[in-house]
Amino acid sequence: MANIPVISVVDDDEMVRGAVKDLVRSLGYVATAYSSAEEYLQSDGLRNTSCLITDVQMRGMSGADLQEHLIAKGNMTPVIFITAFANEKTRTRVLEAGAFGYLQKPFDNDALIKCLETALKTRRHM
């Protein structure tokens, strides 16, 4: 199981978190889910995550701030953002920081899968 990528999903919306987790599992990956950025940062999953899928706007720390925090700590885990509140300023911020996607909810599963596959391929070549 060590060779199977672990995908962490961080979203404060339980329905979205569950749906993304189920999608990730259906692709054959290990999926872990967290209800906040703070919960994720305090978890053991932080070390094992192959790719992070996070909401942008959450209670507490935002997804963009989570990405910034990880980068500042030297954690270069690929990140994909999903959001119900898309705006160009945040989109530019996270993409310039290296995000592999910025998808507006409701998003097309195929678009998320494409971002995920690209992120995992890139990670393998790092």
C-alpha positions in Angstrom: 0.0 0.0 0.0 3.0 2.3 0.4 3.2 2.8 -3.4 -0.5 3.9 -3.7 -0.7 7.7 -3.6 -2.4 9.3 -0.6 -4.8 12.1 -1.6 -5.8 14.4 1.3 -9.1 16.3 0.9 -9.6 19.5 3.1 -13.1 21.0 2.9 -15.4 22.3 5.6 -18.4 21.2 3.6 -19.1 17.6 4.7 -21.0 16.7 1.5 -18.3 18.0 -0.8 -15.5 16.5 1.3 -17.3 13.1 1.2 -17.9 13.3 -2.6 -14.3 14.2 -3.4 -13.0 11.5 -1.1 -15.3 8.9 -2.8 -14.2 10.0 -6.2 -10.5 9.7 -5.2 -11.1 6.2 -3.8 -12.9 5.2 -7.0 -9.7 6.0 -8.9 -7.7 3.5 -6.7 -6.0 6.1 -4.5 -6.0 6.2 -0.7 -8.1 9.1 0.4 -8.1 11.0 3.7 -10.4 13.8 4.6 -10.2 16.8 7.0 -12.8 19.4 7.9 -10.3 22.2 8.2 -6.8 23.3 7.3 -5.9 23.3 11.0 -7.0 19.7 11.4 -4.9 18.7 8.4 -1.8 20.5 9.7 -2.1 18.6 13.0 -2.6 15.2 11.4 -0.2 12.4 10.6 -1.5 12.7 7.0 0.5 15.8 6.4 3.7 13.7 6.0 2.1 11.1 3.7 0.1 13.2 1.3 0.9 12.8 -2.3 -1.5 15.5 -3.4 -3.8 17.9 -1.5 -7.3 18.9 -2.7 -8.6 21.8 -0.7 -11.4 24.3 -0.6 -10.4 27.9 -0.9 -12.8 29.5 1.5 -13.1 27.7 4.9 -13.7 28.7 8.5 -10.3 29.4 10.1 -7.3 29.1 7.8 -8.2 29.4 4.1 -7.0 27.0 1.4 -4.7 29.7 0.0 -3.2 30.4 3.4 -2.7 26.6 3.9 -0.8 26.5 0.6 1.3 29.4 1.7 2.0 27.9 5.1 3.1 24.5 3.5 5.4 26.3 1.1 7.0 28.3 3.9 7.7 25.1 5.8 9.3 23.6 2.7 6.4 21.2 2.0 6.0 21.1 -1.8 3.0 18.8 -1.9 1.0 19.5 -5.1 -2.3 21.4 -4.3 -5.5 21.5 -6.3 -8.1 24.1 -5.2 -11.9 23.8 -5.4 -14.2 26.8 -4.6 -17.7 27.9 -4.7 -16.5 31.6 -4.5 -14.1 31.9 -7.4 -12.3 35.2 -7.8 -9.4 36.2 -10.1 -7.2 37.5 -7.4 -7.2 34.3 -5.4 -6.9 32.2 -8.5 -3.8 34.1 -9.6 -2.3 33.9 -6.1 -2.6 30.1 -5.8 -1.7 29.3 -9.4 1.4 31.5 -9.2 2.4 29.7 -6.1 2.3 26.4 -8.0 -1.3 25.1 -7.7 -2.2 22.3 -10.2 -5.8 23.5 -10.5 -8.4 26.0 -9.5 -11.9 24.5 -10.1 -15.2 26.2 -9.4 -17.9 24.2 -7.6 -19.8 22.4 -9.0 -16.8 21.1 -11.0 -16.6 18.4 -13.6 -15.1 15.2 -12.1 -13.0 14.8 -15.3 -11.4 18.2 -14.7 -10.5 17.2 -11.2 -9.1 13.9 -12.3 -7.0 15.6 -15.0 -5.5 18.0 -12.4 -4.9 15.1 -10.0 -3.1 13.0 -12.6 -1.0 15.9 -13.7 -0.1 16.7 -10.1 0.9 13.1 -9.3 3.0 12.7 -12.5 4.8 16.0 -11.7 5.4 14.8 -8.1 7.0 11.6 -9.3 9.4 13.5 -11.4 10.5 15.8 -8.6 
